Amino acid sequence: MSSQLVEQVRHAGVVGAGGAGFPTHAKIGAKADVVLANGAECEPLLHTDQVILERHPREVLEGLRLVVQATGASHGILVTKKVYAHTVAVLQQHLPAFPEIRLELLDNFYPAGDEQVLLYEATGRITPEGGIPIQVGAVVSNVGTLANVAAAAQGEPVVRRYVTMVGEVARPGVYEVPVGTQFRDLLAFAGGTSLPEFAILAGGPMMGSLAADEDEPVTKTSGGFFVLRKDHPLIASRQVKAETDIKRSMSACCQCRMCTDLCPRNNLGHRIEPHLWMRAVKYGQDLAAEQITQAHLCCLCGVCEVYSCPQGLSPRRVAAELKSRMWKAKIANPFRNRPDAVNPERGYRKVAKHRLLHRLGLVPYDVEMPFRGTFDDVDRVVLKLKQHVGAPASALVAVGDNVTVGQRIADMRDGALGAPIHASISGRVAKVDDRAIVIRRV
């Protein structure tokens, strides 16, 4: 059963749908004693996982059951939030058919959906510094990933994606579209925007990135898109250069240590103290200094940037720059401890979601966001060859080839880590390069 499911999942191109994009076949091939389904919807205002749980509860539970069996785990835990009352009610109707699975409900805080935070909340297990859940006998997968696992077991590849549309759009909500749908078409489905000029934040408001333009395509890991005015603080902050962040840190960091006190990983017992790398940068310490190599442990959640710092600095963006420089200098993470306990004050240091929305300036967009519908009628899709951790897939088709929905059009070479790509609409291949395959409907 284990090897069969692993192969089915690999052929279907299933990757982590929560954002990381780790090829799922590599994850479920491990041995574990517990499997967690992550339905905690980490980022504010995203509703994608809630809609998946409400529309496909049996598929998610079946996918979780299959992974429990494949990994040899004793049980599975579906983790979501107490505040999602309707979602919980739907799940409770189906849980009796899955006796090996229990439901765990979390409070509404950020980042509850971080896999290390989620694992501790649901099981009390602490992931080692710089480590992953399997090191403590656990596998964590997003609920969308698990629904795709159930589909893969039936021979269905990943060709569709649920996406939340938030912000200055006529009909905010969750949409189901073919993978590769471009943002301009998605925006049209959502009724357009009244803004003459706008910016697009791909992902969530905490960890998302600016989209280059309206040609940005939906990928297997796309959770949502935010349409905001160009001068919104979230947009402005992402246009600040790394050198500027570092200079501001050198001049303004007062060493109040609020970034450290509220850091979710520090509160799990990890030796990460953002105020120390901010001071190290200020005094020009070497990249190999202990205070700077701590940045390896940063999960880039953004609590320090949005919620903690009274000076408006960004330890998160400084950490991202330090990580990049250490990677280029081949300075590895020296922190590998296994914490025995979390910070005793951790329970008082969780960041409530509603407070975070105020800090983000997103309260006007906290509106009802229902499932708006499935849209298949797109004339063109852009399928990126790299929608996952690992190497990009290699094209199996050429310009002019006719393809059908579900056909494998790109795959991994020579056993490299990654996942195949399948056509999400039927049509003709219009373009192939080293970045993407474009299909036009005919």
ZIVEN-V126286 format. One record per run of one state. SS is the DSSP state (hx for helix, st for strand, lp for the rest). FROM is the first residue (numbers start at 1). TO is the last residue. Records with the same first field share a line. If there is no record, write none. Layout:
SS = FROM-TO / FROM-TO
This chain:
lp = 1-1 / 13-14 / 16-22 / 29-33 / 39-47 / 56-56 / 72-74 / 82-84 / 96-100 / 107-108 / 111-114 / 124-132 / 137-137 / 153-159 / 168-172 / 179-180 / 190-198 / 203-208 / 211-216 / 218-223 / 229-232 / 238-241 / 253-257 / 262-265 / 269-273 / 283-289 / 298-302 / 309-314 / 329-345 / 349-350 / 361-362 / 366-370 / 376-379 / 385-393 / 396-401 / 404-407 / 412-420 / 423-426 / 433-435 / 441-442
hx = 2-12 / 24-28 / 48-55 / 57-71 / 85-95 / 115-123 / 133-136 / 143-152 / 183-189 / 233-237 / 242-252 / 258-261 / 266-268 / 274-282 / 290-297 / 303-308 / 315-328 / 346-348 / 353-360 / 363-365
st = 15-15 / 23-23 / 34-38 / 75-81 / 101-106 / 109-110 / 138-142 / 160-167 / 173-178 / 181-182 / 199-202 / 209-210 / 217-217 / 224-228 / 351-352 / 371-375 / 380-384 / 394-395 / 402-403 / 408-411 / 421-422 / 427-432 / 436-440
